[in-house]
Amino acid sequence: MIKAIRGTRDLLPPDTALWNFAEAAVRDVFRAYNFQEIRTPIFESTELFARGVGEETDIVSKEMFTWEDRGRAASDRAQSLTLRPEATAGIVRAYIEHNLGDRGLNKLFCIGPMFRRERPQKGRYRQFYQIDAEVIGPPSSGSDSPARDAEVLEMLATLLDRLGISDWNLELNSVGTPADRVQFNEALRKALEPVVGGMCADCQRRAVTNPLRVFDCKVPEDQPVIETLPRITQFLGEDSRKHFDAVQEILTKVGVRFSLNSRLVRGLDYYTRTAFEFTHGALGAQNAILGGGRYDGLSEALGGPAAPGIGFAIGEDRLILSLQEKTTAESVLRKPDVYIAPMSSMNAEAARLARELRRHDLVVELGDDNFRLKKSFEAATKTGAKYILIVGENEVKADAFALKNLATGEQVQVPRNELAARIQLEAKS
Ligand code: AMP
């Protein structure tokens, strides 16, 4: 038997109702902040991610699904393509390619699958879903203002609250600018030199290639050493410090709680200033629901104009796991309002009725005139329909139908033209 590939999974009903519920809330909340949707391709040139995510990162160095695309003619040059491991690089590419800055399109969001060749475990997949949003624009648009950072964070707090995920923690840091980090990196290298020999292999590698990433280490034995290392916050220049203070001041004013975490870093040059993560206690080791930050240098790193930006990626799979604690798929699933049970040779009449009722926005399950009444009742109950509507010869003649409430057992004869209103009454209550 052919099965789904490890690390991928089928999202089945009724769970898909929960995914749609979450995505509807996301669209509603994002709309209130004037974000608009962008859909970028699932695959792009490998170079985009190498530059946009960084060759040094685990994502690019180990986790990408990459292949050589040879084109159709023998003379076509092979091009290296990659399934997108994240959305920001593609969105910023589109921003540059279509001059979105000139068109005032600077608040964008995207929902879709991402691909990383990671070791699959609970909450970690090879095809997973992200909800991604970016605020990006020319410096004259104020896209580098701390007000944008605070607005994005407040939007996320609003979204999680709205979804009933109330026990989130917002962890906040500033990683400064590349200039701030020159001194910090030096101090970090110095501090690591005498101790790194006792740390894990990853940390030993990071100490040479990108010492900042030592802070990402999750190995328990390394933690006491990491605790003693210098922190970026001690090296922030005047402008970065002011920016960070302003973000915190607005968050406090609007009532969004946060805690400072000076270990929260991003190991890439174009990441600047604000870095953040929302975690949720229930997720265990994979407790980050979302992560994000400011990337004032990314557009230029991709060959575009200066366009400071800030964005985030919500791990939708983990968002749903958190959501499931309070909201079940059953509770957001819309069950049929009515099951239409045609008696013998009444399929056509039943189809006509179903068409009428569906035009009134009712959810209709249509039975079959091969079924005996008993089987129709069983089938109706199985679908969870509120009503069963009997369509027999007498009913058609009278143009009035037997409508039975499956929960109360109450049965009434309802004229055709009153059926939709009668069922709707119950559907809305
Ligand atoms: P990142 O793009 O690595 O900053 O990740 C952003 C968010 O996406 C994380 O906080 C996770 O919630 C989610 N995420 C990242 N990798 C995976 C994965 N392999 N499976 C499921 N969710 C993931």
Residues whose N, C-alpha, C, O or C-beta is under 5 A from the ligand:
A	BS01	AMP	E86 E118 G123 R124 Y125 F128 A288 I289 L290 G291 A313 I314 G315 D317 R318
